[in-house]
Amino acid sequence: MSIYRYALLAVIGFAVSMLVTAVMIPFLKKKQFGQFIREDGPQAHLSKAGTPTMGGVAIVAGVTVSLLLSLLITGGAFLDKLAILLSMYAFGFIGFIDDFNKIAKRQNEGLTPKQKLALQLLFGLALAVFMMVREGTSVFIPFFKVNVDFGIFYIPFIVFVEIAMANSVNLTDGLDGLASSTSAIVAAAFAVVGMFIINGGSEPMAAAGQAIMGATLGFFMYNHYPARIFMGDTGSMALGGVLSATAIVGHMEWLLPIAGLLYVCEALSVIIQVTYFKKTGGKRIFRMAPIHHHFELGGWHETKVVKVFCLFTLICCIIAVLSVA
């Protein structure tokens, strides 16, 4: 595989995403598509109210252009790449509706949990059936480096992977640049696995990893602290959908909880906090959940939280790559 051709995909994703983001900022400001901040969240975040949101559209654009051009630059695998793109569009669509409802209602509430889950189940099921028909029901197990046939459990497994990933990335998107930077690192790990680790290579996984990495870094140029734009649920849900689909297409589903262990921790912190709160009548384990707010309220500046979480993600990604090498 030509490293330079794959690097070109990252450059294209970066350029498109950065350009679209730059155009979107004044447009969203003019339309008053600003972020509404939870009153029960960190008080330091109240100053961010009104910052343009729904910037995830730029990430989607960057990934789309880069991945489509990969058909000419690095190879075919049209159906696999189509599945990756459709997964991104489907979950991004859920996030877009959520963002739009929040803006229309002028509050930090969008779709109901039941509405979100119903749509996520539908889209997750579609990808699961596609992969089962096209590739079978075998799943690669890292560390042990064996393939296990999940049989009838394959479809619910894939549906769970898609939904869990989308919601976990969504929960991670709570600090300036956190979701975009960590997702770029995870995508880079997928690109490495697709290019160098999988026997014979996985061109779709490698191409998608490069495209996602480039697009998220392009958006990060405007999303790092102090953020000039937020990705919104449009971006975080789309990222969850496209990252999970990339791993699924590459038959590397179990890389997600290893490389994306941060997402798992973010989601678990919310589950633990809510469960403990209900069981104890109002007591809390964390200062605030998701866990990035716990560190923020503990005195860390959000830039420090992002840097530490990025380092943590980098270590997890190195372990993930080694687990399949």
N, C-alpha and C positions, 0 to 999 in steps of 0.2 A: 504493500500500500504506500502511495506517495504521501509523505508527511506534509509536503508543501501544498498539495492539493487540499488536504484536510484543513490545513492552517488557513487557506484561502476562504474556506467556508466560515471559519470563526471571524475572519476580517469582514466578510460580507454581512454576517449577522450583527456584528458590532456596529458597522457603519449605518446599516438600515435602521436599527433600533435607536441609535443615538440621534440620527436625523429626524426620525418620526417623533421622538421624545421632545426634541427642540421645537418642533412645529406644534406639538400638542399643548405645551405649557401655556403659551399666550391664548390659544384657542379655548382651552378649558377655563382659564381665568375669565375670558370674555363671557363664556356661557355660565359662569359661576358654578362650575362643577367642582366644588370644594369638599374636602374631607370634614366629616362631623366627628368630633372627639367625644368619647365616653366620659361622662362627668365623674364616674367612679374609677376612672383610670388614673395613672400618675398625673399629678397636677402640672408637672413640667410640660406635659404634652398639650395642655389647653391652648398654648400659643401657636400650635400647629393647625388649629382650626382654619379652614378655608384654603389650605394648600391643595392645589389641583390633584385630583385622584383619577382612577381609571387609566393610569399610565401603562398598565399591563398590555394595552392594545399595541404599544410600541414593541414590546417583547414578542408578542404573537407575530407581528409583521416581520421582525428580524428573523425569527425562526422559520417562518413560512418562505420568505424569499431565499434564504440560505439553503434550506432543505430542498426546495424545488430546483434550484440551480445545481445542487449536488447530483441530480440526475444526469447532468451533462459533465460535471467536473470530476466526480469520483465513481460514478457507476449508476446502475439501475435500481432494482429492488423497489419498484414503484409502489406495489401494494403494501409493503411493510412501511414505507415512508408515509403513504396515505393514511394508514392506521394510526401512526404517530401524530400526524397533523390533525386528523379528525378527533382524536382523544384530547388534544390541546384545545381545539375549537369547542368541543362539547363541554368540557369543564370550565373553559373560559367563558362560555355562554352563560353558564349558571352564575358565575361570578359577576358577569356584566349585568344580568338582570338584578342581582342583589345590589350592586353599586347604584344602578339607575333608580331602583326603588328607594334607596336611602336618600339620594339627592332629591327625588320628587317629593318624598315625605318630610324632608329637612330634619332627619334624625338618623341616629346610628343603628337603624334596624332595616333589614331588607327582607329576603325570603324567610319564611318560617322554617324551622329545622325539618319538619316533615316534607315540605316542598323541596328543599335541598336534597334530602336523602332519596326521595323518589326519583328525581332527575339523575342523581349520581348512580343509583342502582341500575337505571335504564341504560345509561351510557357505559357503565362498567360492564354490564352484561353483554352489550354489543361487541366490545373489544374481546371479551372472554370467548364468545362464540366464534368470532373471526379467527382468533389464534388457535382455538381447538380444531377447527375445520382445516386450517391451513398448515399447522405445525404439529398437531397432536397434543398430548397432555403430559409430556415429560418436562420436569423442572430440574435445573442444575442446583446442586447443594454445595455452597462454598466450603472451604477447609477440607471436607471429605472428598470433594471433586468427583462426585458421582451424579448420575442422572436418575431421578426417581419418577416413576409414572404415577401421577396423582389421580388418574382415572376420573371417576365422577366428581371428585373433590376439586378438580382443576378449575371449573367455572366459578364456584363460590370463592376459591382462593384468589383468582384474578380479580374478581369484583371487589373483594376485601382490600387487595393491594391498591387498586385504583382509588377507592373511596378514602382509605386511610391516608394515603400519600397526599391527596388533594386537600384534605382537611388539616393535616399536620403542617403542610407548607403554609396554609392559610393562617394557622395559629402562630407560626413563626414570624409572619409579616407584621411585626409590632414596633420595630425600631427602624430608624433611617438606615437603609442599605443592608439590613440584616438578611432578608430573604433573597435579595438579588445577589449578594456576594457569596453566601453559602451555597446557593443553587448553582452558581458558576463553578464552584469548586467540585460539587458533586457531578455536574455535567462533564467537567474535564476528566474526572475519574472514569466515567462511562466511555469517553472518547478513547482513553488509553486502553481500557479493556477491549473495546471494539477493534482497535487498530493492532494491538500487539499481543494480547493475552489469549483471546478466543482462537482455538485451532482453526486456521484458515481465514481468520478475521471475520468480523461482522460489519460490513460496510454500512448498513442502515443505522446500527448503534453508534458507530464511529462518527458518521456524518451528523446524526442528530445531536450527539454530545457536543461536537464542535459548534453547531448552529446555536444550541441553547447557551453554551458558554459565551459565545460572542454576543448574542442578543442581551443576555443578562448584564454583561459587563458594559455594553453600550448604554443600557438604561441606568446602570449604577453611576455613571458619570453625572447624572442629574439627581440621583436618588440618595447619594451618600449625605451624611450630616453636614450642614442643615439641608434637608431634602427640599428640592424645588418642586418635586412631584412624587406622588405615591402610586404604587402599582395597583392598589385596591384589590378587591376580591377577584376582579377580572384577571389580574396578573398572577396572584398567588394560586388561584384555582387552576389556571391554565398551566402554570409551572408544575403543579402537582400532577396534573393529567399527562403532560408531555414527558416528564421525567419517569413516571411509572410506565408509560407506554414504551419508552425507549428501552428500559430494562426488560420489559416483557418480550418485546420483539427480539432482543438479544438473548433471550432465555436466561437472563440473569436477575430474576425477580428478587432473590434473597440478598442481592447486593444493596437493595434499597434500605433495609433497616441497619445495614453496616455502614455504608457510606453516608446515609442520611440519618444516622443515630441522633443527631441534634433534633430533627423533626420528631422522632419518637419521644425524646425527652420532653419536648415542648408539649406534645399531646398528652403524655402521661402526667405531666405536672398539673394540667387542667383537670384531668380525670381524678387524680388523687386529691386535689384541693376541693373539688365539688363534693366528692364522696365523703371526705373527712368532715367538711363543713356541715353536711346533712346529718351525719352520724353523731356528731358531738354538739349539735345545736348552735353552731355559729363559730366554732374554733377553726383556726387555719394552720396549716403546716408551712406554707410559703407566705411571704409578705404580700405577694400578689402573683396570680398566674395569668398567662403562661410564665415560665420560669425566667425569661429574660427580664420581666418586670421585677422579679424577686431580687435580682442582682442590682437592678437600677435603683430600687428603693433602699437597697443596702448601702448606697453611696457611690456606686460605679457610674461614671458618665456613660451615656449610651454608646459613645464611640469606643470605649473600653470594652463594653459588653460585646459589641460587634467584632472587634479584633480578637478577643478571647474565643468567641464562638466560631470564628473563621479558622483559628488555629486548631480548635477541637475538631472541626469538620475536616480539615486537611489531614490530621492524624487518622481519623476514621476512614478517610478515603484511601490512604496509603495501606491501611490494614485490609480494606476491601479489595484492593488490587492484588495484594499478596495472597489473599484467601482463595483466589481463583488462578493464580499464576502457576 
